[in-house]
Amino acid sequence: TVETPGGLNIMTIHSFCQSVLGRFPIEAGLPPNFKPLEEDESRALLDRARKEVIARAGRDPASPLGEALAAISALLNEEQFAGLLLQLQSERHQTRQLLSRTFGVDGLYTSLCKMFGITAGQDIQGALAAFCRTDSRNEAGLREACTLLSLEKTKEAPKAAANIQAFLDGRAEERPALYDMYKYVFLTKEGTPRAKIATAGVLKTAPHIGDILSYEQARIIEFEEECKSIACANATRDLFLLSDEILNRYQDLKDRQGALDFNDMILRTLSLLKGESVKGKNLDVAPWVMYKLDEGIDHILVDEAQDTNPEQWDIINLLSDEFFAGQGVRDETIRTVFVVGDDKQSIFGFQRAAPEKFGEMYEWFARKVRSAGGTFVPVDITTSFRSVQTVLDAVDQVFTNPSVREKFTGTYLNHIAKRQGQSGIVELWPLFKSDAAVSEDENDDAGEAEKGWFVPDRILEALTGSEKMARKIGDTIQSWLKNGETLHSYGRPIHAGDIMILVRSRSRFVGQLVRALKARNIPVSGVDRMVLSSQIVVQDMIAAAQFGLLPEDNLTLAALLKSPFVGMNEDEVFRYAHGRTGSLWDSIRENAPHVSAWLERLIVRSGIDHPYEFFSRIVQEPCPGNTSNGMQAVRARLGEDALDPLDEFLNAALAYEASHTASLQDFLQWHAEGSGEIKREMDESSRAVRIMTAHGSKGLQAPIVFLPDTILSGPPKTSALFWPDKTGLDVPMYLPSKDATPKQAAAARTAVLEKSEEEYRRLLYVAMTRAEERLYIGGYTGKKTVSAESRAHWYTDVQAAFETLAQQGHIEKIPSGVYDENGEDIPALRLASSATESPDKKSEEKKEAAAIERRELPRWVKIHAPAEPVPPRPLVPSRPSEEEPAAASPLQSAQEYRFRRGNATHKLLQLLPSLPPERRRLSAEQFLARPALGFPADLQKDIAREVMNILEDETFGEIFGEQSLAEIPVTGLIGKDNLISGQIDRLLVRENDILIVDYKTNRPSPKSLEDVPKAYIRQLRAYADALRGIYKGKAVRAALLWTDDARLVEIPV
């Protein structure tokens, strides 16, 4: 920690690096006012860089960059490439070192080719053509084999003979198209060698045929391996070539803004402390920086050390190096390093943390301290201050099971609970299986990003396993809350805030769980992360804004009509859309006045409201879908679980306005370009159920924890990009699957996957140890049975532990509410303990209270503070207390546009006087023709004529001359108590007087002063009173300018 006058400094490694760079920006090659980028800002810049580079590559497809883009596009979709790009961004330090060592992407490609034993520059098509042309095969022998196989009576032999014959008879240029048919004579569909090609009859007649076919099989296997190597080398080259360009462009964009992302903070600090050159300049400032830092650092404490990545460890090493350098000027100070970590909780491998690195640093510090004559004290901490012994016994039994221990790195020591004698419960529920009527697509609970959404083409009464699990959890919690179930260690009833539900990933199950809880009126704080753009209610809000900005967008309007805010069904939308002559908006305007009025307001507000104001009005005001407000429409149509994303979307709009120009169009662009993912802080003090991933729960706890998502549908997910620090090889490789892995990389890939499975087990440890008093474990599947021998699931790990505990007599069976095919209850298994010690908390509180010295309260505590003076409420002259004059009859022409007409007239009278006279009419016509205003052509001409009549009238020349001012805000105090706040349309300041002019667009306009509404007169008098205090000694005059007939009426003020 860096010592400060305020005392101990506790910060994240990123915050520390930011503070160091803030102290030494010039030395680090940074602008002094550099800007730290938030995660969403960083992603937006990276996305911009990606789009720019892809666009440049697309313009020149024959360039190396264009060819790389074409090759990568054939391998990855946009989302997969974006994911790999984020990984490459986080691995910039390793990438930079690799490319420096191999002399760029070409050198990296050459190294890969050398490792695989292939020739650089090859592609699969060329290799296949060469294979088909080669004379190394025994063609005569193969033809003999064809003849013999064709005479066999089996089903497969004649077919194999025909396929071989077709390949051999084909010309060299035809054979590549026949190759797949040919190779599957010798290989299975999985690509493994066929154990038997020739029949027993053929081998008996001609034994040498077996050798001929085996030789050709070996050639094909060798060629397939060559193809894998070529594909891996080329894909890795193309990926690094494209990503290198994108990351360079990303760096350029950051440099333009003087910005650093989180990774930059670490890497720039490391370069500064190492004295590495910055942008080609070796400033050699490391000794000076280390000297200044060393003055303030006596003790370093590293918490959660198992989650520290290699670059962060390098920074810690450099900072602590002076501690063990021998005698120096600060010998009187004992300097210490205190590192706390648990390799069993190392679960952030995707951030490059690893338990092996934690162990390596343990040994490094031990050697360093002892060589300097210091004291190195390793401390094993086995006491748990969080969980009761029952929970810890279950955890210990799971992770001391030999089948789990072999997949669990690190030294495991059984736990001892600090909270001895307190009761605890651990339950293992039976698996919930989908009903027979449920399709396999609905059974599969993979993330929506991979599986997409399925179309519900029929009404199903059957339930999936995940729906059953969600309902079981909801019923259990509802029963606790209703019956006042006691939380023994706290001595009070359970409330919703005591409960945490942990899942492996944010899959479809999370939405089902939120709905189940809300359906039972159980408070729930939602999920810890949310992708706003994938939420239906957010998509409806975006559609409303897009329509407001561009009413002619038929598809957007159709989607909006089906939203909760309008509530049309498919048939209704079809009725308005089919057979129309103009746009869908024209059809709605003509045939659905109750809907068009609401849509008209969207068009008007989209041009004047800030984003938050625009969207807030949608949810607060009545809409066609609900006469109360839009919020009620959403609740009725989409349910309570739609309100969380709606709130977060409004928060996003408000946050956007705080740092951007408050433009609705810009907000939509910003929202579309961003990831839309938000992180939500789960407040432990709120009395609501928390739902989060096991990763997100790190460092948190709860009295009651549910682990309902314990069945893994496949092996733990890993990246397709394999890095040297994980594989032990010299170069990175792109390996999308096992089948695409060359034999030279197979062992390395297997080792990485094993490490991933080890981390998956450590994640189970973290999840189980979040529970203080109660832990409930369950799982759900499709109709398929989970193999009891499978070790790929958390559920089977816990199940094995419970079987052992049952053999020891520690498990009781209780009804579960889950039934087998015969309708019999499948019991849940419970490990429980009763309280043997129950500390009397009230007695302890009384003792503590008695120990506090009693003092009389000061007199002022019992006296009411005088009331603060109420500040005057601002008087807004444009909103007077008197009634405005009644509007003209709505039966009159164009009255539906009267408010927009008034706004447009005011805007033109504000802007046009600043333009040369010859440009004014054309500019007015262009302004009024904007689609956002939605004026008919005849109304556009009418407004333009009205405005130009005023501006071209010499009577008003001085009012709109160069000496006049437009749209002047005015705030002042009238008398002692009246605060005024308003805006003057036009102000003319002359030598002896000032003239206030306010435009009025009433139609028809009053013909005499007596007919002018009193509200208008009061408005002008308020302005005049305010300006007299500013322009003392000048006469103040005021007038109304009636735009209808270009008439100026002076008002006595």
N, C-alpha and C positions, 0 to 999 in steps of 0.2 A: 504494500500500500504506500502511496505517496503521502508523507506527513503534511498536514495543513494546520493553520492556527486553530481550526475548528475541531481538531482531534482526528480520530481514526477515520480513514477514508475507505468506504466499502462500495465497490462498483464492479460491474461486469468487465470482462477483458476488453470488450469493444469500447466501453465508456473510458476505460483507462487509456486505451490507444488514442481515442479522440482527444483526451486531455493532453497527452504527450505531443501529439501533432499540433494541437492548439498552442502549446508552448514553443514549439520549434518548427513553425510552418516553412520558413525560408530554408532552413537546413534540410527539410524533407522535400523541398522542391514544390511546395504548395502555395497557393495564394493565402494570405493571412485570414481572409474571411471565407475559407472553404466551407462548403455546405454538405452536411451529412445527409445522405439519401435514405428515406424510409424504404421499406421492402417493396411497397406498391409503386413508389416512384422509380426504384431501380428496375423493377420488372417492366414498367412502361417504357423506359429508355431502351432496355434490351430488346423489347418487342419492336420498337421503332427501328433500331439498328438491324434487326433480322429482316424486317420488311424492306428496308432500303437496299440491303445487300442482295436479297432475293430478286428484287426488281431489277437491279443492275445486272445480275447474272442472267435473268430472263431476257434482257435486251441483247445479249451477246451469247447465244447458246453454244457457239463453236469455241468459246474461250474455255480455259481450264476450269474457271469458276462456274460457267454455264453447264459444262459437262458434269461437274461435281453435283450441281443442283439436280440435274436430270437423274443421275444415278441414285442420289439420296431420296428423291421423291418417289422412286420406284420401291424403296425399302421401307420408308417411314411415312406416316401421315403427319399432318401439321402438329397435332398435339404431342405425338411421340418425339418429334424433332425438337419442339420447344422444351420438353422435359430433359432431353439429352443436353440441350444448350444450357439449361440452368445448372446441370451437373458440371459441364465444362467451365462454366463461369466460376463455380465454387472451387474447381480444381486448377484455377489459373496459375497458381504458383508451381504446381507439379508440371502443368503443360508448358509453362515458360522454360522450366529447367530441361524438360525433354526435348523441346524444339531447339534449345540452345546447344544441347549435347549432340543432337543428331543433325544439326545445321539445317533446320527448317523442316517443313512438311515433306519435301522430296527426300530428305535424308531419313526421316522417320519411315517413309514408304520403303526405301531401299533396305533399311534394317529389318523390316517385317519380311520382305521378300527373301532376304538372306536367312532369316530364322526358319522360314518355311521351305527353303530350298527351291524356290521358283524364280523364274526370270522376270525382272522388272519390266513393266509395260505390257504384260500379258492381260488379256481379258478372257472370259469363259468361252465366248463365241469362237475366238481364235484357237483356244486350246482344244475345243470340241472339233473344229475343222481339222486340226492337226491329228487328233486321235482317229478321226474317221479316215484320214488319208494314209495312216501309217501302214507299213508292210510287216510290222513285227508280229502280227497275229498269224496263227497257223490256219490260213484260210482253207486249205485243202482238207485239213483235219476237221475243221468246223463243218464243212459241207458234207463230209462223211458222217459226222454226228447227226446232221439234219436228216440224211437219208435213213439212218437207223432209227432215230426217234420218231420219224413220221410213220413207221411201220408198227409202232407200239399201240397197244389197245387201250392204254390209259387215257384219261381226259386231258392231262396236262402236257404229255410228251409231244403229241402232234402239234399242239398250239405253240410250244417252245420251238419246235423245228421250223414252223412257218415263220415265226418272228426272226429267228436267226437267218433263215433263207432270204427274207425280204431285205434285211440289213445288208447282207453280203451281195445281193443282186443289185442294190442301189448304186447309182453313180456317187462319186465323192461329194458332190454338192447336194445330193439328196439324203445322204446318210445322217447328217445332223438332225433332220426332222424325224428320223426313225430311231434315234439313239435311245430315247426313254423306253420305247417298246422293247428294244434289244437288251437294255441293261437289266430289265426286270425278269429276264430269263435267268439271270445269275444272282440277282438280289431280291430280297423281299420288299414289300411296299415301305417298310420302315428303314430300308437301306442296309440291312444286315445281310451277310452272305447266305445264300441258300445252302442248306446242309446236303441236299440231294438234287442234282440236276438230271443226270442220266439214270434211267431205270435199271433195275437189276438185270433185265433181259439184254439190254444193250451192253452193259458191262461184261456180261457172261460171253456174249458174241464177240465183242471187241474191247478187251480190257483197257487198251491204250486211249480210248475215247474219254475215260475219266480224267486222265492227265491233261488231255487237250482242253476239256471244258474247265478244269481247275485252273489251268494257266490263263485262260481268257478271263475267268472270274477274278483272278488276282490282278490282271491288267485293268479291269474295270474298277476294282476297289482302289487301286493306286490312282487312277484318273479321277475318281470321285474325290479322293483326298486332295489331289491337285486343285480341283475346282473349288473345294472349301477354302484352301489356302489363298487362291486367287481372289475369291469373293471377299474373304476377311481382309486381306491386304488392301484391295481396292476400296472397299467400303470404309475402312479406317482412314485411308488417305483422303477420300472425298469428304468424310465427316470433319476431319481436322482442317482441311483446306477451307471448307465453307465456314466452319465455326471460328477459325482464326480471323477470317475477314470480318465476321460479325462482331467478334469481341474487340477487334481493333477499332471498328466503327463505334461500338459502345463506349470504348475508352475516349474516343474523340468527342462524343456527345457529352460525356461527363466532364472532360477538360474544358469544354466551352462554358459549362455552367459552374466550373470550379467546385465540382461535387465529388464525393467519395461514397461508395457503398460500404456495407459492413465488411466485406472481404478486403477492400482497399485499406480500411483502418488497420487491419492486422498486417497486411503485406507491406504497407508504407512504413509502419512503425518498425517492423522487422528489418526492412532495408535501412532505415535510419540508424538503428542500433548496431547493425552490422557494418555500417559505413559503405554500403553498396552504392554504385552510381545511380543517379536519378536523371533519366532522359539523356543519357550519354555524358553527364557531368559528374565527375567524382569529386565531391566537395570535401571529403576526408574530415567530416565533422563528428564522427562517432565518438572519439575520445572526449570531446567537449560536451556532447549531449550526455554521455554516460557519467561524466564528472558532475554535471548539474543535477542529474537524476539521483545519483548516488548520495548526494548531500541530503536528500529528503527521504531516503528509504533505509529503514533499519530492520523492518520485519515484513515478510511476505507470507500471506495466508492464501492458499488456493483451495477453494471449496469445489465440490463436485468434480474432482480432478479426473475421474474416469471419462468425463465428457470433453476433455481438452484435446484439441487436435495438434498435429506436429508443429505447425507454425506458432501456435499459441505457447506450446512448450518451449520453443526456441526463444521466444521473448522472455519467458520466465527464467530460462537458463542464463540469458545475457544479463538480466537485471540482478540475479543473485550471484553471478560469477565473482563479483568483487568481495562478497561475503567470505569467500574461502580462498582469497588470494594471499593470505599470510599477513604479516604485520603492516600496518598503515597508520594514517593520521587519526583514525577513529578506533584505536585499540581499546579505549575505555568502554566502548559500547558493545554489548553482546548482541549480535545480529542473528536473526533466526529465520528459518523457512519452515512453515507449518502446512502440510499438505493433507487434505482429507478427501478420501475417495473410496469407492466400493466397486471393485471390478465386476461384481455380480449385477450391478446396475448400469453397465455400459451398454446403452441402447441406441446411441446416435451414430451408428456406423455411416449413415448417409451424410453425416457432417464430418466424416473422416476421423472420428474418435474410435479408439480400439483399446481393449483391455491389455493387449500385448504392449502397446505404447506406455500405458500406465505402469506396467511391470518393469519396462525398460527404464523409465524415469526413476522408479524406486531404486533400482540398482545404481543408476547414474549419481543420484544424490548421496547414496550410501558411500560410494567410492570417493566422491568429492569432499564430503564432510570429514571422513576418516583420514584422508590424505592431508587435510589441513589441520589435523589434530583436534577437530571438533567432536561433538557428541551427536551420534545418530541414534534416535530412539524410535524403533517401530512399535506401534501400538495397535493391537487387535481389539476392535470394538464389537462385542457380541451382544451387548445389552440393548434391547429395543425399548425406546421410551414411548412408542406409538401404540403398538399392538399388544393385546392380551395374549397370554400363553397359549390359549386354544388355537388362535389364528397362527401363531408362530409354530406350533406343533404340526399343523397341516402343511405349512410351507416347508418345514424341515423334512417332512416325510416325502413330499414331492421331489425335493432336490437332492435327497440322499439315495433315492431309488437308482440302482445302477444303470437302468436304461436311459434315465435322464442325465445322470452325471456324465456319461460319455459325450453328451451334446451340450455340456455346460462348463465353460472355462472358469478358471480361478479356483482358489481355495475356499471350500465351504465349511463354515463353522456353525454349529447349531446355535440357535438364538436363546437368549435368556430375557424374559420380560421384566421390565421395571415394575409393571402393574401386576404384581403377583397377587393371586387370590381373587381376582376379578373375573366375573363370568364372561363366557364367550361362546359363539356359535359359528360353525362352518358347515354349510350344507351343500351336497352335490345332488342336483336335480336330474331326473331322467332326461334323455334327449327328446326334444319335440320334433316329430316328423310331419311332413306335409300330408294332407289328405290325398287319397288316391285320385281325386278329380283334378288336382292341381297339375299344370303342365310343368315340364322340366325347366322351361325358361323362367318361370316364376320361382321355382325352387332355387335357382342359382342366385346367390346373393353377392356376386361380384360387384365391384363398384360400378356406378352408372357410366363413369368415364370409359370403362372397357366394354361393358355389355350394352350400353345404350339403354333406351327405354323400350318397353314392350307395349304392344297395342292390346288393350283389354277388349278382345273381340266378342266376349260373351260374359254374362253375369254368372259369377261363381259363388255358391254357398260354401264351398270348401275353403279351408284355411291353409296357408303355408305354415311351415314349421316356425318361421320367424314371427308371423302374426300370432301364433299360439304363445310363443315366448313373451312377446310384448304384452299380451293380455294377462298372462300369468304374473308378470312383474307388477302390472297395474293393479290387479286384484289384491296381490300381497300387500302392497303399500297402502292401498285404500283400506284394507282391513286393519292395518296397524293404526292408521290415523283415526279411523272411526271408533275403534275399541280402546284407544288410549294405551297401546302397547308401551311398556316401560323400557327405557334405555338404562340398564341397571347401573352402569358406571357413572352416569350423570344424575341418576335418581330422579328422572322426570320422563314424561311421555315423549315418544318419538315425534319429531316434526320433519317436514319434507327436506329441510336443509341438512339433515343428518345423513342423507342418502346420496351416494355417488354411483353412477352406472358407467362402466368402462367397456369400450368396444375396441376391436382391432383396427377397424377402418370405418369411415363414414359411408356406410352402404345404405341400401334401401331399408334395412332394419331400423336405422336411427329414426327415420320419418315415421315408421310404424310405431315405434316406442313413444315418440312425442305425442302422436295422436291418441295412443292408448292412455297415457297419463292425463292428457287434457280432457279426454272424454269422461274421466272419473273425477274431474275437478281437482286434480293434484297439481299444486304449483310446480312448474318446471322452468328452469332458466334457459332451456333450449340447448343447442349443440355448441361446442367450443369453437368450431370453425364453420364457415358457411360461404358457399360460392353464390353471390347474389344473382349473377346473371342466369343461373340455372333455376331460380325460383319462379314459379308461374306468376305469382302476384307482382314480382318485380318486372317481368316481361310485359305484363299488362300495363304497368305504370309507364314503362318505356314506350309502349305502343301509343299511349295517350299523348305523350310529348311529341313523338314522331308525327302523329297525325296533325297535331296543332301547328307544327312547323311546315308540313307538306300535306295539305288535305287531299291532293290528287293521288296519293299513294294508296291504291285500292286494296292491296294485300294487307297493309298495316291497319287500315280502317276495318276490314273484314275481321281481323283478329281482335280489334278493340270492341267490335259489336258483340263478339262472343264472350267478352270478359265479364266479370261480376258487375262492373260499373254500368253496363248496358243490359246484359243478360239475355241476349237473343240466342236462339238455338240454330242449328244448321238449316232447318227449313225456312226460318224467318230470314236469315241472311241470304239464302238462295232466292227467296222471293224478291228481295230488293236488288240483288245483283244480276239475276238472269234477265235477259231481254232488254236491259237498259240501253239508252242511246248515248249517254254521256258517262261521266265517272260515277263510281259508287257513291261518292259524296253528293253529287247532283241528285241521284235517285233518293237518297235518304232525306235530303233537304226538301224534296218535293212531296215525298210520301210518308215521312215519319217526323212530323213537327215536334213531338215530345222528345225525340232523340236529337234532332238537329239543333234544338235550342241549347242543349248541354254541349254538343260538339262545337257549336258556334262560340261558346264561352272558352273552350279550349284553344281555339284559334286566336281569339283576342288575347287571352292571358299568356299564350306562348311568346307573344311579341313584347310583353311588358313586365312579366313576372320574373323574379329570380328563380333558380331551380327549386330551392326549398319551398318557396312560397307557392309555386305552381303545383308541386306535388302535394303539398299540405292541403290546398284547396280541394283537390280531388278526393281526399279521404275525409275531409271535414264537411263538405257541402253535399246536399242531396244530388242524386244522380238517377238516371232512368232505371237502374237496377235496384234502387232502394230509396224510398222517400225520406229516410232519416239522414244518411250520409254514406259516403263511399266505404268507410270502415265497416259499417254494418253489412254492406253488400259483400265485402270480402269475407267477413266472418260467416255469413249465411251460406255462401257458395263454396269457399275453400276450407272453412273450419278454423279453429283457434290457432292451429300450427302455422297458418299463413301470416299471422300478425307479427311474429318475430322477424322474419325477413323484411316485412313492410317497415317496421320500426328501424331496422338496420339500414334500409335503403334511404329513408328520410335522414338518418344520421349521416350517411355518406354524402348526401346532397348538401347538408349543412357544413360538413367538414370541407367539401370542395369549395364552397363559397369563401371559406376562411383563408384559402391560399391561392385562389384563381379568380379571374374575372367572372362575375356572376352571370354568365350567359347560358341559356338553356341548350342551345346548339352545341356549345363547347363542352358542356357537362355530358351530353350524350356521347360525344366523341371520346371524351376522357373515360367514360364508363365502358365503352365498347373496346377501347385499347387496353384497359387494365385487366388484371386477372379476375377482379371481382371477388376475391377471397378475403374474408375478414376474420380476424381473430377476436374472440370474445373472452373477456376476463370473467372467470367463474368466481363470483363473490361468495366466499365461504360463510359470510355473515347473513346472506339472504336466505330466507326460509323457503327454498325451492330446490327440487331435485336437480343435480348437475349431471349432464351427459357429456362425456368426452372420450377421446382415444386414450389408450394406455400410455402412449408417448406423452400426450398432453397432461397426464396426471402426475408426471414426475415432480416430486417435491410437495405434492398435496396429500391430503388424507381426509377420511370421513369415518364416522362411527360405523356406518353400514355401507358395504360395497357389494355391488352385483357385477359378476362377470358372465354375461349371457352369451357372448359371441366367441366361443372357444373352439369352433370347428373350422379348420382351414380347408378351403376348397382345392388347394394345390400347394406346391412347395412355396416357401417364403419368397416374396418377390425380390428380385435383384435387378440392378441396372444391366443393360446389354453392353455397357462399356466397362471393360476390365482394365484396371490400372496397375502399373508395375509395383506400387507399394502394397498391393493386395495379392498379386499373382507371383511376385518374385522374378518375373521376366524383365527384360530390358525395355520393352516397348508396350504401349497400350494396344488393346485390340477391341474391335466391335464384334461381339459374338451374340447374336440375337437368340440363339437356341442351342440346345445340345447337338441337334442334327447338323447345325451349321458350323460346328467347332472342329478345326483341324486337329489331328492327333497330337501335334506338338504342343497344343494349348489345352488339351483335354484335362490333364492332371491339374493344371493351374485353375481351370474353371471349376472343377470339382472341389478344390480346396476353398475357393471363394464361396461357393454355395454352402459348404459345410460351416464356414464362418457365419454365414447368414442364418443358418439354422441354429447355431449357438446363440446368436443375438436374439433370435425369436424366443428361445427358452429364457433368456435373461429378461425379456419383456414380460413374460409370465410372472417371474419373480417380483418385478416392480409392481405389476398389477395386484398381485395377492397381498403384498405388504402395504398397500394403501389403506387396508381395513384396520380400524382400531378395535372394534368389538365383534362385529358380525361380517361374515363373508358368505355370499351365495353364488354358487357356480353352476352354470347350465350350458346348454348348447342346442342348436337346432339344425336340422338337415332337410334334404328333400325326401323323396320316397325311398332312396337308396339307404342301405344299412351301413353304418360306419364300422369298419373292421376293428375288432378289438385289438388286433395285433399292430394296428397302425400307430406309429410314433409321431405322426405329423400334426397331431392335434394337442392343444392344451388339455382338452377334455380327457383324452385317454391318459395323459400324464397324471392328472388329478385322480382319475378313476383307479389307476394302479396303486396310488398312495392310499386311497380309501380301502382298497382290498387288503392291503397290508395292515392298516389300522383295525379293520374288521377282524382279521385273524388274531389280533392282540386283544380283542374284546372292547374296543373303544368306540365302536360305531353302533348307533341305533337306527332302526328303520322307521320312517314316519310316512303317512299318506302324502302323496304328491299332487293328486289331481290329474295325473297323466295316465292314460289307460292303454292297454295293449289291444291286440286284435280281438281278444275274447271279452273285452270290456272290464278287465280286472286292473285295479290300480297298481302301477309300477312304483314301488316305494322310493322315496328320496332317502339319502344317507346323511346322517347328522353326527357331527363330532361336537360335543357340547360339554361345558363345565359350569358348575354352579359357583356362586360367589362364596368364598370362605372368609374374605375380609371386605368390609364395607365401611370405608372411612366416613365418619359423621361430618359431612362438609359444613353443616350449620354450626356444629360445635366448634370446628376449627375457625370458622368465620367469626364466632363470638370471641374466641381467644385472641384473634388478631385485632378485633375491634377494641377489646379491653386493653391491649398493649399500647394502643395509640393514646397519646396524651390528650386529655379533654381540654378544650379551650372555648371560651365564650366567643360567639360570632361577633364580628364588628357591627356597629349600629347600622351602617349603610346597607347591610344585607337585607334588613327587614323593612327598608323604606323603598317605596316605588320610585323609580327614576322618572324625572319629568319627561313628558312626551316631547318627542322631536317635532319641531315645526314642520307642518306639511308644506312641501313646495307647491307653488301655484301650478295648476294644470295648464299647459300651453293652450292658448286660444288659436284655433286654425280658422282664419277668416274665410277660406274657401269652403269651410264646412260650418256655416252659421247655424244658430239654434232655431231660427225661423224656418218655416217650410219653404222649400224651393218652389218656384212656379210650376204648375202642372204641365206635364209634357203634352205635346200636341197629340191628337188622336192617333192610335196605332193603325187606323185604317188609312192614314195618309201614306203616300208613296215613300219608300226607303226609310220608314221609321225604324226598321230592325237594325239599321246601321248608324242610328243617331249618335250613340256614344263613340263609336269608332270614327265617325265623321268629325266629331268635335276634337278628338285627340289628333287626328291627321291634320286638321286645319291649324291647330295650335302649333304642331310640329313644323309645318311648312312656313308659318309666319315667324317661327324662330330661326329657321335655317336659311331660307331663300334670300333675305336681305343681305347676307354676307357674300352672295354670289354676284357676278357681273349680270346686269339686267338682261343681256341677250341669252344667258344660259338658264334663267329662272323657269321659264315655261316648260322647257324640255325636262329639267330636273324634277319639276313638280309632277309631270306626267309619269316619269320613270318611278318616282317614289310611290305614287298612288297605284301603279300597276303591279306592285309586289304581291305575290300570291298570299303572303301571310295576312294581308289586310282583307282580301276576299271581296273587294268592291267590284260591282258590275261596271261595264265600260261606260254606261251613261252617267253613273254616279261619279266615276273618276273625272269625267269631263266637267261635271257640274262643280265639284270641289275645286278643281284647277281654275275654272273660270272665276269662281268666287274669290279665291285667294289673289289671283292676278289682277282682278278689278281693284282690289285694295292697294296692292303694291304699285300698280301703274297710275294710281290717282295721285296727282301732285299735292292734293290736300294733306296726304299722309307722308309726304316726302321727308319731313323733319323727324317724324315719329320713327320711321324705319331707316333713318340716315346713319352715318358713321358714328355720330356722337351718342346715339341711343344704345341702350343695353337690353339684352333679351334674357328672360327667365331668371330673374334676380331673386335668390333666396333672402328672406328678411326675418330676423329674429330680434325681439326687443321687449322692453318692459314698459307697459302703459300704466302710468300711475305707480302705485306701490305694489300691487298684488297681481296685476294682469300680465301674464307672459304671452306674447304673440309669436307665432311661427307660421310662415307662409311663403308664397312665391309670387312675384310680380311678373306679369307677362311681358310688359315693355316699360322701361324707365328712361325718361329723357331728362337730363340734368343740364339746365341752362344757367346763364350768368345770374339771373335774378329769381328764377323759380325752377321748380321741378314738376314734371308731369308724369303721373302714374296712369298707365293704360292697361285695362283688363279686357280680354277678348270674350265675347259671348256669342254662341252659335245658335241661340234660340230661334226657332222658326215657327211663326213669324215673330219679328222683333217688336218691342213696344214702340209706339209712335210718339209718345210724349214722356216727359220726366215723371209725371204722376203715375204712369203705368209701369215704371221700372220697379221690379220687386225690391222690397225693403232689405232683403238678405244681401242683394248686390251692393246697395248703398252702404250698409253696415260694413261689408267687406272692404270697400275702398276707404271708408273713414278709419278703419283699424290700421290699414297700411299707412295712411296719411299721418296718423298719430305716432306711429313708430318712426317714420322718416323725419318728422319734425325734430326729433332729438339728435338726428345725424346731420341734417342740413339746416343748422340754425341760421336764422337771418334770411332764409329764402322762402318765398311763398310756395305752398304746396297745393297743387291742383291735381284733379283726378278725373278720368273719363272712361266711359265704356265704349268699346268699338264693336258695333253690331256687324258681324260678318255677312249676315243674310243680305243686307242692302248697302254695305260699305258706308255706314253712318257712324260718326263720332258724337257721343252725347256727354257733355261735361256734367259732372256730379258735384254739387256743393259739399265740400268737406271742411 
